[in-house]
Amino acid sequence: MGLVLDEQKETDEVFEQDGLNFLVGEELMSYPGFTVDYTSSFLRKGFTVDVMGYTGGRC
């Protein structure tokens, strides 16, 4: 599970927040919720996705 740049698919849900459009694949819609956040610190900069109920590993 991850964050990717992609073209919109027919099955994607589209959410708009603060002028940004988020395309969410149908596989994520079965989870109870998710949070997209932007982190900017000395060691790390970028988006993170936290999915409630996801128990898979991270790479």
C-alpha positions in Angstrom: 0.0 0.0 0.0 1.4 3.4 -0.9 1.1 6.8 -2.4 1.6 7.0 -6.2 1.1 9.5 -9.0 -1.4 8.0 -11.3 -4.1 8.8 -13.9 -7.7 8.6 -12.7 -9.4 5.3 -13.2 -13.2 4.8 -13.5 -13.2 3.0 -10.2 -11.4 5.7 -8.2 -13.1 7.9 -5.7 -12.1 11.6 -5.9 -11.8 13.8 -2.7 -10.9 17.5 -2.7 -9.2 19.1 0.3 -7.7 22.6 0.4 -7.5 22.7 -3.4 -5.9 19.3 -3.8 -7.6 16.4 -5.5 -6.9 12.9 -4.1 -7.7 9.9 -6.1 -8.4 6.9 -3.9 -8.4 3.4 -5.4 -11.3 1.1 -4.7 -9.0 -1.2 -2.6 -8.7 1.5 0.0 -12.4 2.2 0.2 -13.0 -1.0 2.2 -11.0 0.4 5.1 -12.8 2.4 7.8 -10.6 5.5 7.2 -7.3 7.0 6.2 -5.3 10.1 6.7 -2.9 11.8 4.2 -0.4 14.2 5.8 2.6 16.2 4.7 5.7 16.1 6.9 8.6 18.5 6.6 11.5 18.0 9.1 15.3 17.9 9.0 15.3 14.1 8.3 12.2 13.7 6.3 10.0 15.6 3.8 7.0 14.2 2.0 3.5 12.8 2.2 2.5 10.0 4.5 -0.6 7.8 4.3 -2.0 6.1 7.4 -4.8 3.6 6.9 -7.0 2.6 9.8 -7.2 -1.2 10.0 -4.2 -1.9 7.7 -1.9 -4.5 9.1 0.5 -4.9 6.2 4.2 -4.1 6.3 6.1 -1.1 4.9 9.0 -1.1 2.6 
